[in-house]
Amino acid sequence: MRKIYWLSLIFTCLTLLTVIIFFYNLDRISFTPKEENYENYHDYFIQKVKCEQRKSNLNIDTVNASLVFDISQYLKVFDNLSLENGWILDCFYFYNGDAGKPIFFARRNMQNRDSLIKSFENRAIYNYTDSIDILDHIKINNSEKGFYQFLIFTVIGDEFAKFAHSNYGNTEIICSKRALKDIINRNDAFHDFDSQLKKKIEKIDYRTKYNEYKDSVTFRFVTFNAWYGFAENKVSIRKEFPHKLKLFNDSLLIEYNCGIRF
């Protein structure tokens, strides 16, 4: 009887372990994009970035805010980019009571993180471009994917964990029919499109277009912002390090304003 009991217990434990592994893998599959399941690499990569962004955990009380975010894991998604030797990419959460957002910044290996953040706060610097431009320390592996990853990091790399008034700048890049339909079919206060407006939106040329030149590359892509509308954006990225991204055209395709005020 004792032998049967132990065999039964072992079998139960193994069965339970199998079930746990099954659902764990199921969860990973459902939240891990597979490149072959997407219309193009552009949409695949954006979804991959969003998956990592959703792993952030924001906690806000009456006077403080804290962000649990593994930036080293996040950077692994950008596998065609690398940091300049001697530099670290870091992140802290800026919160002033009625707004909050993650702030990325670059610092040297031996530079004290806390004192640097304190200097930002003392000087009311709440954007890394006001302090040390991290884009000056990010290197591209000189491929189309690399330049695209640089573009995504620049445009929507910090589009997560935004609180209240910081949400006004929330931007989405549209680069597939699925992504366009996802916005059209949303039913909330931020996306209240009538039938005529939906028909106009469906006709948008959402395709991301890439061109390469001797010293630079260009991207044409479509974005959506609930307080602005659908826009066509054209940027150039310098091939030589440090790479520079320049917006040279921003055309409004369809005007839209949700009217929400936080």
C-alpha positions in Angstrom: 0.0 0.0 0.0 2.8 2.4 0.9 4.4 1.8 -2.5 1.2 2.5 -4.3 0.7 5.7 -2.3 4.2 7.0 -3.3 3.7 6.0 -6.9 0.3 7.8 -6.9 1.9 10.9 -5.3 4.7 11.0 -7.8 2.3 10.6 -10.7 0.1 13.4 -9.4 3.1 15.7 -9.0 4.3 15.0 -12.5 0.9 15.6 -13.9 0.6 18.9 -12.1 4.1 19.9 -13.3 3.1 19.0 -16.9 0.0 21.2 -16.6 2.0 24.1 -15.2 4.6 23.9 -17.9 1.8 23.7 -20.6 0.1 26.8 -19.4 3.4 28.6 -18.9 4.3 27.9 -22.5 0.8 28.8 -23.6 1.2 32.2 -21.9 4.6 32.7 -23.5 3.3 31.9 -26.9 0.3 34.2 -26.6 2.6 37.1 -25.6 5.6 36.4 -27.7 5.3 37.5 -31.3 6.5 35.2 -34.0 7.8 36.9 -37.1 6.1 34.6 -39.5 2.6 35.4 -38.0 2.9 39.1 -39.0 2.3 41.0 -42.3 5.8 42.4 -42.2 8.9 42.7 -40.0 7.9 46.3 -39.0 4.7 45.2 -37.3 6.3 42.2 -35.8 9.1 44.2 -34.1 6.7 46.8 -32.7 4.6 44.1 -31.1 7.8 42.6 -29.7 8.7 45.9 -28.1 5.2 46.4 -26.7 5.3 42.9 -25.1 8.3 44.0 -23.1 6.8 47.4 -22.3 3.7 45.6 -20.8 6.0 43.8 -18.4 6.6 47.1 -16.6 4.8 47.5 -13.2 3.9 51.0 -12.1 2.9 51.7 -8.6 1.5 55.2 -7.6 0.5 56.3 -4.2 -0.6 59.8 -3.0 2.9 61.4 -3.2 5.2 58.9 -4.9 5.6 56.7 -7.9 7.8 53.7 -8.5 8.4 51.7 -11.7 9.6 48.1 -11.8 11.2 47.8 -15.2 14.1 45.6 -16.4 15.9 47.8 -18.8 18.6 45.2 -19.6 16.0 42.7 -20.7 14.2 45.5 -22.7 17.4 46.3 -24.6 17.7 42.7 -25.7 14.7 43.2 -27.9 16.7 45.8 -29.9 19.2 43.1 -31.1 20.5 45.2 -34.0 21.6 48.0 -31.7 24.4 48.3 -29.2 25.7 50.8 -26.7 28.9 52.7 -27.1 31.7 51.2 -25.0 31.8 52.8 -21.6 28.2 53.8 -21.5 25.1 52.4 -19.8 21.5 53.0 -20.7 19.4 53.6 -17.5 15.8 54.6 -16.6 14.0 56.4 -13.8 10.4 57.4 -13.3 9.5 61.1 -13.3 6.4 61.8 -11.3 5.1 65.3 -10.3 1.6 64.4 -8.9 -0.5 64.9 -12.0 1.8 63.3 -14.6 4.4 60.7 -14.8 6.6 58.9 -17.4 9.7 56.8 -17.7 12.9 58.8 -18.5 15.7 57.0 -20.3 19.2 58.4 -19.9 22.8 57.5 -20.6 25.6 57.5 -18.1 29.2 56.4 -18.0 30.0 53.0 -16.4 31.4 54.6 -13.2 29.0 57.5 -13.0 26.8 57.6 -9.9 23.2 56.9 -10.9 21.4 58.6 -7.9 23.5 61.8 -8.1 22.9 62.1 -11.8 19.1 61.6 -11.4 19.2 64.2 -8.5 20.9 66.7 -10.8 18.1 66.2 -13.4 15.5 66.9 -10.8 17.3 69.9 -9.4 17.6 71.4 -12.9 14.0 70.5 -13.7 15.3 68.3 -16.6 12.6 65.6 -17.3 13.7 64.5 -20.8 16.9 62.7 -21.6 17.4 64.9 -24.7 17.8 67.9 -22.3 20.7 66.2 -20.5 22.8 63.6 -22.3 21.3 62.5 -25.6 21.2 58.7 -25.4 20.9 58.5 -29.2 24.5 59.7 -29.4 25.6 56.5 -27.6 23.5 53.9 -29.5 25.2 52.2 -32.5 23.4 50.6 -35.4 24.7 47.5 -37.1 24.2 49.1 -40.5 21.2 47.0 -41.7 17.6 47.9 -42.6 16.5 46.2 -39.4 19.0 48.1 -37.4 17.9 51.5 -38.7 14.3 50.5 -38.1 15.0 49.5 -34.5 16.7 52.8 -34.0 13.6 54.6 -35.3 11.3 52.6 -33.1 13.4 53.2 -30.0 13.4 57.0 -30.8 9.6 57.3 -31.5 7.9 54.8 -29.1 10.7 53.5 -27.0 9.3 55.2 -23.9 5.6 54.9 -24.7 4.6 52.9 -21.6 3.8 53.5 -17.9 2.6 57.0 -18.7 0.4 58.5 -16.0 -2.4 61.1 -16.5 -1.3 64.2 -18.4 1.8 62.4 -19.8 -0.6 60.4 -21.9 -1.3 63.3 -24.3 1.8 62.4 -26.3 0.9 58.8 -26.7 1.8 57.7 -30.3 1.2 54.5 -32.2 3.0 53.5 -35.3 0.7 51.8 -37.9 2.4 49.4 -40.3 -0.1 46.6 -41.1 -3.7 46.2 -42.0 -4.2 44.4 -38.6 -2.8 47.4 -36.7 -5.0 49.8 -38.7 -8.1 47.7 -38.1 -7.3 47.4 -34.4 -7.5 51.2 -34.0 -10.7 51.4 -36.1 -12.5 48.7 -34.1 -11.7 50.0 -30.7 -14.7 51.2 -28.8 -13.8 53.7 -26.2 -13.7 57.4 -25.5 -10.3 57.8 -27.3 -11.4 56.1 -30.5 -14.9 57.2 -31.3 -15.0 57.0 -35.1 -18.2 57.4 -37.1 -18.8 55.3 -40.2 -17.6 57.9 -42.7 -14.4 58.5 -40.7 -13.8 54.8 -40.6 -14.0 54.5 -44.4 -11.4 57.3 -44.7 -9.1 55.6 -42.2 -9.4 52.3 -44.1 -7.9 53.9 -47.2 -4.7 55.1 -45.5 -1.6 53.8 -47.1 0.0 52.4 -43.9 3.0 50.8 -45.5 6.4 51.6 -44.1 8.8 52.6 -46.9 12.6 52.4 -46.6 15.2 54.0 -48.9 19.0 53.9 -48.6 21.4 56.5 -49.8 25.2 57.0 -49.6 25.3 58.7 -46.2 21.8 58.2 -44.8 18.6 56.1 -44.9 15.0 57.3 -44.9 11.7 55.9 -43.6 8.2 56.9 -44.4 5.7 55.6 -41.8 2.2 56.4 -40.4 1.4 57.3 -36.8 -1.8 57.8 -34.8 -2.3 60.1 -31.8 -5.7 60.4 -30.2 -5.2 64.2 -29.8 -3.9 64.8 -33.3 -5.0 62.1 -35.7 -3.3 60.1 -38.4 -0.1 61.5 -39.8 2.5 60.6 -42.4 6.1 61.0 -41.1 9.3 61.0 -43.1 12.7 60.8 -41.3 16.3 60.4 -42.2 18.9 58.6 -40.2 22.6 59.3 -40.6 24.7 56.2 -41.3 27.8 57.5 -39.6 28.1 57.1 -35.8 26.9 59.0 -33.9 23.7 58.5 -35.8 21.3 61.4 -36.1 17.6 61.1 -36.7 15.9 64.0 -38.4 12.2 64.5 -39.1 11.9 66.3 -42.5 8.2 65.9 -43.1 5.1 65.5 -40.9 1.8 65.6 -42.9 -1.6 65.3 -41.3 -3.6 62.6 -43.2 -6.8 62.6 -41.1 -7.4 65.0 -38.3 -8.9 63.6 -35.1 -9.1 64.8 -31.5 -10.7 62.6 -28.8 -11.3 65.7 -26.7 -10.3 63.9 -23.5 -8.8 66.0 -20.7 -7.1 64.4 -17.7 
